[in-house]
Amino acid sequence: MKFRPFALSCECGVTPTRIKQVGLSANRQLVIHWWCLRCRKSIYVVRDLRQCWEESAGAEDLDGDAGISTEASVPGGDAQFLQSMGIRFPADLES
């Protein structure tokens, strides 16, 4: 799978070690939330989905990520991938 990654960092320059939440707003925006270890602040990055799509429209032409395999073909692959990224579902938190 080819993709164009987002550059994420706090105002202080620290990149997140873990993403706390990823979601969509009612205004069709991608919201990424994490906790900055240096500033001790909750950070939210909001990106318009249309802008994200336009910026990555040439993702098929990218060379750098050609070797990335997709986990979607493996049963439970999506959930395993998200868990490896530190993303937890509400059902996971109850156990």
Secondary structure, 3 states (H helix, E strand, C coil): CCCCCCCCCCCCCCCCCCCCEEEECCCCEEEEEEECCCCCCEEEEEEEHHHHHHHCCCHHHCCCCCCCCCCCCCCCHHHHHHHHCCCCCHHHHHC
